[in-house]
C-alpha cells in the first residue's frame, strides 16, 4: 500500500504529504513513532524485522513504530503500531521526546515513547519475525558490535538516551 505520509521540518511542523514510495525513493524527512517496550524487570524487547520490510529488512530493532500517516498524530500512531507489530494493546505510553536521525538511507523525526508490558507478545502483522527480552547491558554489548545488523536510527536513539542520562538507559554503556 502506498499510503500518504507526513513530511515534516526538523521541528515537527507538518509540511505536506507524499506517497510512502516517494518518501523512500527521495529520502524525504518524515515523522515516525518509536516505542521502546520494557518489562517490569527493566529489560527491553528486541526484535528482528521481516525480510519484506522496505527499509532495513531482517535487521534487529528495539523500537516498535512506523511512519506517521498524513493527518495522523504521533500520539495516535505509536499505540497503533505497537498493537500491529507486537499485539500489545492497553499499555501506557510515556513520551521521551523527539530525536532527529538522518543518513543516506533515511531522514526521520522520531517521536519516542516508552511502555511497560509483561503480557503476551505476538507478531500480529508479519513485520516482525522473532524477538526476545534483553537487559540493557546485554543489548549495549550487541550495539557495540558494528557488524550486528541493527537499524541505525534506533541505534542512534538508544545511544542518545544513554548519553543524555534519560531514565536508566546509561546502562547501555556499561
SVG drawing of the C-alpha trace seen along z (x, -y; Angstrom):
<svg xmlns="http://www.w3.org/2000/svg" viewBox="-6 -24 38 39">
<polyline fill="none" stroke="black" stroke-width="0.4" points="0.0,0.0 1.4,-3.4 0.0,-5.4 0.3,-9.2 2.9,-10.0 3.5,-13.3 6.6,-15.2 7.9,-17.4 10.5,-20.0 13.1,-19.3 10.9,-20.9 8.0,-18.6 6.0,-21.1 4.0,-19.2 4.9,-20.5 2.7,-18.3 2.4,-14.7 3.7,-12.3 3.2,-8.6 5.4,-6.4 7.3,-5.1 8.3,-8.7 9.4,-9.4 11.7,-6.4 13.0,-7.0 13.9,-10.6 14.9,-10.1 12.5,-12.8 12.3,-13.9 9.2,-12.3 7.8,-11.7 7.6,-8.3 6.9,-6.9 9.4,-4.8 8.2,-2.9 10.6,-1.1 8.9,1.8 10.2,2.6 9.1,5.3 8.8,5.0 12.5,6.2 13.6,3.3 14.5,5.5 14.0,4.1 12.2,6.1 14.5,6.5 13.1,8.0 14.1,8.9 12.4,7.2 10.8,9.2 12.9,9.6 10.0,8.0 10.4,4.6 11.0,1.7 13.9,0.3 16.5,2.4 14.9,5.8 15.9,8.5 17.8,6.1 17.2,6.1 15.4,3.2 14.3,2.3 11.7,-0.2 8.2,0.5 6.7,-2.1 6.3,-3.4 5.8,-6.2 3.2,-8.7 0.4,-8.9 -0.6,-12.3 -3.2,-13.8 -2.2,-11.3 -0.9,-12.5 2.3,-10.6 0.4,-10.0 -2.2,-8.0 0.4,-6.4 2.5,-4.9 -0.1,-2.7 -1.5,-1.6 1.9,-0.5 2.7,1.3 -0.6,3.2 0.0,4.0 3.6,5.2 3.7,6.9 0.0,7.4 0.4,5.1 -2.8,3.2 -3.6,1.1 0.0,0.4 0.5,-3.2 3.0,-5.0 5.2,-7.7 6.7,-10.3 10.5,-10.5 10.8,-13.4 11.9,-13.5 15.1,-12.5 16.2,-13.6 18.1,-11.0 19.5,-11.5 21.7,-9.4 21.9,-8.4 19.0,-5.9 16.6,-7.6 15.7,-11.0 13.3,-10.8 12.0,-12.8 11.1,-10.1 8.5,-10.7 9.9,-8.4 7.8,-6.6 8.4,-4.0 5.9,-1.4 5.9,1.3 4.5,4.7 4.6,8.1 1.8,9.7 2.0,11.8 3.8,10.8 2.5,11.8 3.8,10.8 0.4,9.5 1.1,8.1 4.1,10.1 6.5,7.1 8.5,8.9 9.7,12.5 11.5,13.0 12.2,11.3 13.4,11.5 13.8,9.6 17.4,8.3 18.9,6.5 20.2,3.0 23.7,4.3 23.3,7.3 21.8,5.0 24.6,2.5 27.2,5.2 25.5,6.1 25.2,2.5 29.0,2.0 29.5,4.7 29.2,2.7 28.7,6.0 25.4,6.7 22.6,5.8 20.6,3.2 18.6,0.4 20.7,-2.8 18.0,-5.2 17.3,-3.1 21.0,-2.6 21.3,-6.4 18.2,-6.8 19.4,-4.4 22.9,-5.9 21.4,-9.4 19.2,-8.3 22.2,-6.7 24.4,-9.7 21.8,-12.2 21.1,-10.2 17.4,-9.5 16.0,-7.1 18.3,-4.2 19.5,-4.0 23.0,-4.8 23.2,-1.1 23.6,-0.5 27.1,-2.0 28.2,0.4"/>
</svg>
